């Protein structure tokens, strides 16, 4: 016999209707009067190697960390994140390093007497369960992911943030493909018209 937990319609609406609070995502960048609201789009742009992916990893860590862990203030948002990786620059090791660093700093600031009693590794693993990762290798996979986004978010209503690194990842690949295809097509038309005249 299946021991399934069911929820009432009111519970479903309450669960689906709650919107995450993004206050504290990045206090240096988003001041109180410029807080991020649900549904807003934030674009980060800059030269190659300027730290865009690193900034996303810090925002990701801020999102998946809880507000508090065993009395230690983590100051996180406790929000699930869907990270769509088009650039293949995502490093889970770097994310874990950021999470560990933040937890260690908070543990030192709270002057916890017995730091050995805290299982930081298990805590980091529990934080990573709030990360939903999708790697796209070409524009077709990316388009399929975007197309399936509504269904995914409906099935996983705890996802409050979608991060894409990077929207322009396939630009040159697509541009070259379509330019070559168009050039090949125009060449065939030109040859065909030359043959007809001869």
C-alpha positions, 0 to 999 in steps of 0.5 A: 500500500502506498503511503502518499502524502496528499495536500489540500487545494488550499495547501497547494495554492499556498505552496505555489503562491509563495514568492521568494524574497530576494532581499540580501541577494547581493547587498553591495549591488542591490541596495534596499531601494533597488531590491530584486523582485520576483519576475525581474530579469537581471543581465550581467555583461562584460568582457571575457574573464571579468568574473561574470560566472564567478558572480553567478556562483556567489549569487547561487551560493547566496540563494541555496544557503538557508538563513540559519543552520544549527544556530549559525546565521548563514544569511542565505535565501533558502531558494532552489535555483535552476542553473542552465550552463551553456558556456560549460564554465560551471564548477561544482568544486568552486561552488562548494568552496564558496559555500564552505568559506561562507559557513566557516566565516559565520562559524568563526564570527559566532565564536562557536566553541565546538566547531568539530561537532558541526558536520559542514560536509553534510550541510553543504550536500543538503544545500546542493540539493537546492541546485538544479543543473542543466548543461546545454551543448548547443542551441538545440539543447538550449531551446529544448530546455527553454521550451520545457521550462514551464513544465519543469517549474510546474513540477518543481515549484520550489525553484525561485531563480533561473540563472543562464550562463550564457545567453550568447554562448551559441551566437558565433556557432549559429552565425557561422552555421547559418552564414555557411548554409546561406552562402552554400544555398546562394552558390547553388542558386548561382551555379544553377542560373549560370547553367540555364544561361549556357 
